Amino acid sequence: MDPVAAEDEAADDERVPDDEDPTGGDAAGDGGDPNHIPTDEVFALLSNGRRRHVLRFLRRNDGEIKLRELATAIAAEENGLDPVEVTYTQRKRLYTSLYQSHLPRMERSGVVEYDRNSGLVSLAPAADDFEAYLEVVGENEFTWSEFYLGLTALFVAITLAYATGTPPFAALGPAVVMAAMTALLLVAAVAHVRYTRGRQL
């Protein structure tokens, strides 16, 4: 089974029945303010990268966004792509994961509201409880496409330096130069895989 698809299925398994509150009490915190979420539930929701993405993209879009656009934006973020580069399969996986697992969980906790008729996802008043915590668990804002562009520029510079006999590259053999660039690319690829999987947990 595809690793990402398996992770999506695992995420779907965390769904809680509609008659069971994930906090062990009511969403208002045992009779408290209905717009306040208990701290434990805040951390439980923010422990998942995709739910953090949902909150961030909603705040960037004045508190509401279509589910299709949200799925595309998160797929682009997770895969280091521009939104226009996201494939149908990547978007579909995110759409299914959000629709079946994450949005229902967030809706039960009073964080978001989802209109299934219009496909509009919007922030609920209780989302204000997450503002400070999102700053704590903030993530890097770079894209992997920018990273690989920089890595390519580095490889071009190394190649030109070797071709023109620039020290210390002039003293190195072609095999050493190729091995060094291959090692850099391998490290970058491993880092990319670990980073992407971490965001999909």
N, C-alpha and C positions, 0 to 999 in steps of 0.2 A: 504493500500500500504506500502511496505517496506520503512522505513525512508530513507535509503541510496539511494534507487531507486528514491524516491521522490526528494531528493536533486539533483540527477543527472539530472532529468527532469527539475528542476528549473534552473540548470546551462545551460542546452541546450536552455532554453527560452531566455537567454541573447545574443544569437547570433545576429549579426548585418548583414543586407543584404549586399551583395557584393558591391553594388553601394553606400553604405553609410559608410563613415569613422567614427569610434568611437570617434575621437577627435573633430569632428565638423569641420575639415579642412582636408588638405592632410596630409599624414603620415610624410612628411618632415617638418611639422610645418609651413604651409603657405608660401611655397616657399623657405624655408631655406635648411640646410644641409639634404639631403635625408637619411643620416645615423644617424640623431639625432632625438630623440623622445621627444616631449614636456613633461615637468615635470608632468603635470596633468595626462597625459596618462600613464606615468611610474607608478605613484601611483595607478591608476585605475587597471592596469594589476597586480601589486603586491598585491592588496587587496584580491586576491584569493589565498588560500593556494596551490591549485593544480598547478596553474601557477608558483608559487614560486618553487615548487618541480621540475617542468619541467626545469627551468633555472639551479637549483642546480645540478640536475643529468646530464644535458648536460655539465656543466663545469667539473664535475667529470670524464666525459667520453671523454675528449678532444674535446668537442663541437659537438658531434654527437652520436646518439643512435637510434636503431630501435624502432618503436612505441610499438611493443609487449613487448620488454624489459623494455621500459620506464613505460608502464602500470603496469607491474609486480613489478617494483621497487617502484613505488608510492603506489601501493596497500599494499605492505609489510610495507612501512613506516607508512601508515595511520592505519594499523591494528596491529602494533607492532609485525610483523612476520619476519622470514627470507624469502627471495624470494622463496625458494623451498617449503615453507609452504603455499604459496598463492593458493587459490582455483581457479577453472575455473570461477566461478561466480564473485569472487572479481576482478579478472583480466579483465573479460569482461565488468564489470561496469566502470572500469577506462578507458579501451580502448575506449568504446563508448563515455564517457564524454570528453576525450581528442580529439577524432577524430571529433565529431560533434560540440563541443563548444569551448574548450580552444585553440587548435592549430589553427583553422581558425582565431580566434580573435588575437592571437599573430602573425600570419602570416600577417594579414592585417596591423598590426602596425609595421611590419618590424623587429620583434624581432627574429623570427625563420623562417626557411624554411622547408617545408615538401614535400618530394617527394612521391607522392601517389603510384607510380609504385613500388618503392623499399621499401617503408615504413620507409625511413630514415628521422629522424628529426635532424636538425642541427641549430646551432646558426648563426644568421645573424650579420653583422657588428654593427647594432644599439644596439645589446645586451650589448655592453660596457657601455651604459648609465645606466644599472641596477646594476653595480658592487657595488657602494657605498651604494645604497639603500638596497641591499640584506643583507649587513652587519647590517644595522639598524633593519631590520625585521627578523633577524636570529632566528632560532628555536632550541630547545634542540635536541641534537644528540643521546639521549639514546633511547633504544627500550623497549617496554613494556614487552617483554619476559625476559629481564634482570631484570626489576623491579619486576616482579612476582617471579623470581628466588630468589631475595633478600628477598622478603616478605615470601616466603616459608622457607628460612633459618632462618628468625626471628621466625616464628611459631615453627620450630623444636627446636630452642634454648629455647623458653619459655616453651615448653612441657617438655624438659629435665630438665630445672631448677625446674619446679613444681614437676616432678617425683622424683628428688633427694633431695627435701626439701630445695632448695637454697633460702635464704631470698631475697626479701620479698615474694616470691611466695609461700613459705611454709605456710604462714598465710592466704592465699586466698583459697577459696573453688573452686572446679572444675567448678561450674556454673559461677563464676566470671571470671575465666581464659577463658572459652569458649566464654563468652559474649564479653570479651575484644578482642579476636582474630576475632570474627565475626564482631565486629564494625570496626576493622582495614580493614578487607576484603571488607566490604561495602563501606567504604570511598575510598579505592583503586578502586573499580569497578565504582563508581560514577565519580571519577577523570578521569578514562580511557574513559568513555563514553563522557564526556565533551571535553576532549582533542581530541578524534577522530572526533567528530562532528565539532569542531572548525577547524580542518585541511581540512575538506571536504567542507567547505563553499565556 
